[in-house]
């Protein structure tokens, strides 16, 4: 009994060697499904990391109601944001800064007085996370004389919603691809089972149980799933190694991206286990159909 797993595994490898094209089709099918899922999951992981980094780069601007004492508001903001650098920005200074940012288009501000912009207080918070920035903004909104607080939340929240929806889409994609792949692998393995139908009939005639007959085929499916998943993981690592350095050169903020952000070990392990599960499910579907007919 102790050597039976070795026997079953050897039978499975022999079966794959006798039908290499069937095995390659199953491996390729699982590879494509897992690579697509891993690519989407990795992109979402990178987007979440960049989203958090972008949040830390955005300054928090506290806009004041007309007539509010700027010095008092600066003191109140400093107390509400301890450890952060706080700057008072009079309306005239804000208008000059806007003019500098417009550059050659600064002429559009000709005739515009400083009263068109409100006094504000800027909070410089490098490295702040998105949730912490949102919490701090909520505290600052409760201060007297505050008309509005902005930290780029309009577009940050849209990106956050996009990432959240993408995460749901990735789960749905994996479920759909896993089911479709299991069916394709099952149909492919049916060819291998059908090619050995005489061998199966002989085993059944000499008293072999369904479990004894089906175990090599189940192991074959698991092996195909693991090989397909391993190839998908290798391809994903290759994409990361080739794409992320170029992205970091083109977008300085992407320098925060690390392998653990896009392809964490948990994701890679999940892909391998998922490939094994899909291969097992596909082979089980093929074997059950064949044994029912025999």
N, C-alpha and C positions, 0 to 999 in steps of 0.2 A: 504493500500500500504506500510505502514511503516514496517509491520511485514513480508512482503513477502520474504526478504532475509533470515530471520530466518526459514521460511517455506521451502525454497529451500535447505538451509543447512541441515535442519532436514531430508528432503527427501533423500539427498545425503548420510548422515550418515546411514539412515535406509537401503539404497541400499547396502552400503558397509557391513553392518552387515548381510544382507541376503545372500550376496555372498562373504564371507571372503576370500575364496581361490583365487577368481578373483582379489580381492583387494590386497592380499599379493603378487600375481605374478606381478601386476603392480608396487607395491612399491619396490619389490626386483629388478625388471628390472631397474627402475630409480636409485635405490641405487648403483647398480654395475656400471652403466654408469657414474654417478657423482663422485663416489669414484675413479674410474680410471682417470677421468679428473682432479680431485682435487689433486690426488697423483702426477701426472705428473707436474701440475702447481706448487705444493709445492716444488717438487724436483728442478724445474727450478729456483724458487725464492731463494732457499737455495744455488744453484750453483752460481747465480749472486752475492749473498752476499759474498760467499767464494772467488769468483773471485776478487771482490773489495778488500777483505782483503789480499789476496795473492799479489795483486799488491802493497799494502802498505808495504809488508814485503820484497820486492825485492829492492836491491840497484841498483842505476843507475851507470853503469861503462862507463866512457868516455875514449876511446882508442885513443892514439895520433900517429900521423905520426912520422917516424924515424927522429931524429934530432930536434924535437920540444922541446922548453924550458919548462920543467915540472913546474917550479915555476910560470912562466907567465901564463901557461895554468890553473894552480890551481886558480890563481887570477881571470882569466876570467870566470871560472866556478862558482866561489864564487859570482861574480857579477851577473851572469845569474840565479843563484839559491839562492836568498836572504833568509836568515833564515834557511838554510839547512847546516848540517855539511858536510864539504868537506875535503877529504883526498887525498894527492898525493901518488901514489903507483909506485915507480920505478920498472923497469923490474926485478931486482934482488929480491926485496921484493915479487913481484908477484910470482916468481918462488919458493921461499921458502914457501909461503902460499899454493901454489899448491901441493908442496911436503908433507906438513902437512896434507892436505885434503886427499891425496892418502893413507896415513898411510902405511900399510904393502906393498902396491904396489908402494911405492916411488922409488924403484930401477929402474923403467922404465925411470926415468929422468936422470939416470947416463950418464954423458958425454954431457948433454944438457946445453948449455951456456945461460946466462940471455938474450942474444940478441934475443932468439927465441920468447920472449914475448915482447910486446910493453909497454912503459910507459903508465900509465893510471891515471885518477882522479876519485875517487869514491864519489858519492853523497849519503849520508844517509838521507833518507826521510821517517821516520816511519809514518804510517797513511795516506800516499798519495794515492789518488784514481787513478784508472786506466786511466781515461781521463786526469787527471792532470799530471800523469807520462808520458803519451804519448805526451802531450803538452810540458812538460819540456824537454823531449828527443829531440823533434823537434828543440827547441831553442838551445840546446847544440850542435846539429849537424852543426849549422851555424857558430860556433866559429872557428877561424883560427887554423890550425894544427890538427883538429879533424878528425880521420880516420873513426871511427864508434862509435855508442852509443848503449849500450845493457842494458835492464832492464828486461830480461826474456821475451821480447815481442814476440819472436818466438812461445813459447808455450802458453803464455797468449792470444795472438790473435787467436790461434787455439781453445782454450777453449771458447773464446768469440764467435767465429763463431759457435761452437758446441751448445752453449746456445741459440744463435740467431735462429739457425735452429730448435732447440728443441721447442722454443716458437711458431714458425710457425707450427710445427708438432702438438703441443698441441691444437692450434686453429682448425686445420683440424680434429684432433681426436674428439674434442668436437662436431664439426658440424656433423661428420659421426655418432658418438654415439647418438647424439640428434635425428637425423633423424631415425636411426634404432630403438631407444627406443620409439619414438613416434609411429612408425608403430606397434611395438610389444604391446605397451600399448593400441593402438587403436584396434588391433585385440582381445586383452584380454577383453577390455571393451565391445566389440561387444557381447560377451557372456552374460554380465550383461544386455545389452540392449535387446538382444534376449529373455532372461528369463522373461523380463517384457513387451514383445510385446503386450500381451492382455491388460495390463493396459494402454499402450500407445494408442492402438486402441480405447479404451473406452474414454480416454481423448480427442482424436481427434474427436470422434463422438459427444461429448458434446460441441465442439467448442473451445477446447484449441488450442492455436497457437503453431507453431513449437518452438518458443522461450520459451514458458511456459513448453513444454514437455522436451526440451533439457537442460534447465538450471540446473536441479539437476545432470544430467550426467556430465555436464561441471565442476560443483563444485566438483563432485566426482573425476574427473581427476586431478583437481588442488590440492585437499586434498592428493591424492596419491603422487603427485609430491612433495608436501611440506614435507610429512612424509618421503619419500625416500631420499630427500635432507637432512633433519635433521639427519637421520641415517648416511648418508654419511659424514656429517660434524662431527658428534660425533666420527665416526670411524677414520677420519683423525686426529682429536685432540688426540685420543688415540694412533695412530701411532707416532705422533710427541712426545707425552709424553714418549713413550717407547723407541723410536729409537734415538732421538737427544741427550739425556744425555749419552748414550753409545757411540755415535759418538764423542761427546766432550771429553770423556775419552780417546778414541783411537787416535783421531786427535786433538791435542791442538788448532790448528787454528780454529777448529769448535766451539770453545768457544764463538765466536762472534755471532753465530746463535741464533736468538730469534724467538718467535712465530710469530711476525709480519713480519719476513723475509720469512718464509715458508708458513704460512697460514694467510695472512693479512685479516683484517675484510672485505675489499672489495671483496676478493676472496670468502670468506664464504657466504657473502650476495649474490654474483653473483650465487653461486651454488644453494642457496635456490630459488632465482628468476628463475634460469634456470630450476630447477626441476618443479616449478609451471607451467612454460611455456610449457615444454615438456608434462606434464600431461594434460594441457588444449588442446594442439594440438592433442594429441592422442585421447582424449575423443571427440573432435570435429570431427575428422575423423570417429570415430565409429558412432556417432549420425547422421551425415550427410548421411552416407550410409544407415542407417536404415530408416530415415525419407523419403528418396527418394523412397524407396521400399514400404512404407506404403501408 
